[in-house]
Amino acid sequence: MIAIVDGELCIGCGQCEELCPDVFEIEGEKATVISDEIPEDALDACYEAVESCPVDAIILEEDE
């Protein structure tokens, strides 16, 4: 599973980084994904970050 942040939507609130620092990091004024693949032990936190994003800027996809 991979995470994608839509930079056009992201407002840089930092909620994702706070909930799932293994996958997200605020760089400048936007969130970025710092993990090529979401670690198994971070999946629940990553789902929580998706649900908590106030502008729905995070997408989770199955990696191919």
C-alpha atoms as a printed R data frame, in Angstrom:
   type eleno elety resid chain resno      x      y      z
1  ATOM     1    CA   MET     A     1  0.000  0.000  0.000
2  ATOM     2    CA   ILE     A     2  1.246  3.491 -0.847
3  ATOM     3    CA   ALA     A     3  0.203  6.966  0.253
4  ATOM     4    CA   ILE     A     4 -0.185  9.947 -2.035
5  ATOM     5    CA   VAL     A     5 -0.622 13.568 -0.958
6  ATOM     6    CA   ASP     A     6 -2.355 15.919 -3.390
7  ATOM     7    CA   GLY     A     7 -0.181 19.023 -3.119
8  ATOM     8    CA   GLU     A     8 -2.905 21.172 -4.666
9  ATOM     9    CA   LEU     A     9 -5.303 20.324 -1.834
10 ATOM    10    CA   CYS     A    10 -2.871 20.084  1.093
11 ATOM    11    CA   ILE     A    11 -2.968 23.035  3.503
12 ATOM    12    CA   GLY     A    12 -0.049 21.832  5.628
13 ATOM    13    CA   CYS     A    13 -1.988 21.508  8.871
14 ATOM    14    CA   GLY     A    14  0.375 18.751 10.081
15 ATOM    15    CA   GLN     A    15 -2.328 16.337 11.239
16 ATOM    16    CA   CYS     A    16 -0.969 13.514  9.068
17 ATOM    17    CA   GLU     A    17  2.593 13.959 10.320
18 ATOM    18    CA   GLU     A    18  1.386 13.985 13.909
19 ATOM    19    CA   LEU     A    19 -0.672 10.806 13.473
20 ATOM    20    CA   CYS     A    20  1.695  8.887 11.187
21 ATOM    21    CA   PRO     A    21  5.273 10.230 11.257
22 ATOM    22    CA   ASP     A    22  6.608  7.042  9.647
23 ATOM    23    CA   VAL     A    23  4.850  7.998  6.390
24 ATOM    24    CA   PHE     A    24  4.247 11.769  6.378
25 ATOM    25    CA   GLU     A    25  6.373 14.848  6.949
26 ATOM    26    CA   ILE     A    26  5.633 18.547  6.589
27 ATOM    27    CA   GLU     A    27  8.140 20.049  4.192
28 ATOM    28    CA   GLY     A    28  7.786 23.764  3.731
29 ATOM    29    CA   GLU     A    29  4.052 24.360  3.850
30 ATOM    30    CA   LYS     A    30  2.870 20.997  2.496
31 ATOM    31    CA   ALA     A    31  2.827 17.370  3.569
32 ATOM    32    CA   THR     A    32  5.039 14.922  1.728
33 ATOM    33    CA   VAL     A    33  5.227 11.136  1.760
34 ATOM    34    CA   ILE     A    34  8.563  9.928  3.125
35 ATOM    35    CA   SER     A    35  7.985  6.183  2.752
36 ATOM    36    CA   ASP     A    36  7.883  4.336 -0.577
37 ATOM    37    CA   GLU     A    37  5.512  1.794  0.937
38 ATOM    38    CA   ILE     A    38  3.471  2.104  4.100
39 ATOM    39    CA   PRO     A    39  5.013 -0.120  6.795
40 ATOM    40    CA   GLU     A    40  2.618 -2.777  8.134
41 ATOM    41    CA   ASP     A    41  2.844 -1.399 11.663
42 ATOM    42    CA   ALA     A    42  1.893  2.102 10.421
43 ATOM    43    CA   LEU     A    43 -1.226  1.127  8.432
44 ATOM    44    CA   ASP     A    44 -3.752  1.931 11.174
45 ATOM    45    CA   ALA     A    45 -2.132  5.313 11.829
46 ATOM    46    CA   CYS     A    46 -2.091  6.017  8.094
47 ATOM    47    CA   TYR     A    47 -5.814  5.246  7.772
48 ATOM    48    CA   GLU     A    48 -6.422  7.576 10.720
49 ATOM    49    CA   ALA     A    49 -4.420 10.306  8.971
50 ATOM    50    CA   VAL     A    50 -6.550  9.894  5.834
51 ATOM    51    CA   GLU     A    51 -9.751 10.214  7.861
52 ATOM    52    CA   SER     A    52 -8.404 13.209  9.795
53 ATOM    53    CA   CYS     A    53 -7.220 15.250  6.803
54 ATOM    54    CA   PRO     A    54 -9.507 18.315  6.754
55 ATOM    55    CA   VAL     A    55 -9.206 18.743  2.971
56 ATOM    56    CA   ASP     A    56 -9.095 15.066  1.905
57 ATOM    57    CA   ALA     A    57 -5.629 15.481  0.376
58 ATOM    58    CA   ILE     A    58 -4.402 11.953  1.205
59 ATOM    59    CA   ILE     A    59 -5.092  8.935 -0.959
60 ATOM    60    CA   LEU     A    60 -4.111  5.339 -0.208
61 ATOM    61    CA   GLU     A    61 -3.605  2.945 -3.103
62 ATOM    62    CA   GLU     A    62 -2.532 -0.639 -3.529
63 ATOM    63    CA   ASP     A    63  0.968 -0.695 -4.983
64 ATOM    64    CA   GLU     A    64  1.322 -2.522 -8.240
